[in-house]
Amino acid sequence: MRIEPRDASAHRAKAEAALQGELPFGRVFTPHMVIASWDREHGWHDGKTVLREPLKIDPAAMALHYGQETFEGLKAHKQDGGRIIAFRLQAHAERMQRSCERLCIPPMPVADFISACEAIIATEKDWVPSREGASLYLRPTVIATEAALGVRPAESYLFFVLATATGPYFAKGFSGIRVKVEREMVRAAPGGLGSAKTGANYVASMLSAVRAKKEGCDQVLWLDALEHRYIEETGASNVFWVEKGVLYTPPTSETILRGITRDSILQLAPALGIQVQERRISLDELVAGIHSGAVTEMFGSGTAAVVSPISEVMVDGHIVEIGGGKPGSISRRIHDEIVAIHRGRAEDRFGWCHPIPC
Ligand SMILES: Cc1ncc(COP(=O)(O)O)c(C=O)c1O
């Protein structure tokens, strides 16, 4: 599926110029994309690398009306020795299959997802930044394209992978954010779509996020939909906290996305000598633990930031500070170790780095 750009030196020069800029998240798109199609007769077929252009889809395309779509978000990194790797590629391929199943979309075979990502990274190898903390972020997406207004699974789909050069998440240093506990709205309900990566979950969270920002918070801290008691996720990240030196995260469920960074942390922490457990925690218990000094750290985990420390929680308008308002040592250690694996500076003991033949 890989293609060589028609004028390789012009392509490289354009990439070099772009990579000198700021690289805000999700805005600096590379010139190509990989696409593939699905229909009943051929299954997934016709995968190719093409120039990134506006899509021609019918205004009745079912993704536009009923949200039948799913996506992934993963990163390619340039390691210190120049090798380019995709991080946890297989896990992202498998999660997209699970999302597809939930959304009645024919899952793309894992091997095809992997070759599509390999193809775009290889084609855009000059767009993988080497700057500390920067990466090439990939956005594999599937949308239902059949033009029909009946509510049912579509009979045709388009898969595409976009790539964007992305700067360091912590441009101003590793610092904590303030999250607002959301008491009314919920991100996901049992039996719903919360464990799939689909647009509906993100639009469901927007109003709450907008309100939290107006109130001086960076993100929302989501509670469960049934009792509005238990901590579920923060923004679009899984959540962790450190209590009496042990690292905890809520168990995944139908309402919590199975984050791949979360999984990496669950595997990595014991290897770093950090005890880690999955357990539910209520908001009351969390606040009591912060006040008593038992809870010393909290952070969100996700592909974008790896670890995003939470230094303050706003509960019904009152600010509760965690760990003196500074990121804790466990948060930092985990962040630094995963980043070191990305860059090839720490041993890839779990086989998470998928080398890209370029
Ligand atoms: C709702 C939600 N939770 C958690 C995560 C973290 O997942 P990952 O670590 O795979 O990026 C994401 C980001 O993908 C997300 O959108």
The ligand as an ORCA input file, in Angstrom:
! r2SCAN-3c Opt
* xyz 0 1
  C     -12.725      7.914     26.506
  C     -11.277      7.566     26.518
  N     -10.780      6.928     27.590
  C      -9.481      6.567     27.645
  C      -8.617      6.854     26.613
  C      -7.188      6.417     26.690
  O      -6.988      5.396     25.775
  P      -5.545      5.130     25.151
  O      -4.632      4.951     26.305
  O      -5.735      3.897     24.356
  O      -5.215      6.315     24.327
  C      -9.096      7.530     25.474
  C      -8.196      7.860     24.360
  O      -8.097      7.140     23.432
  C     -10.460      7.873     25.422
  O     -10.939      8.503     24.356
*
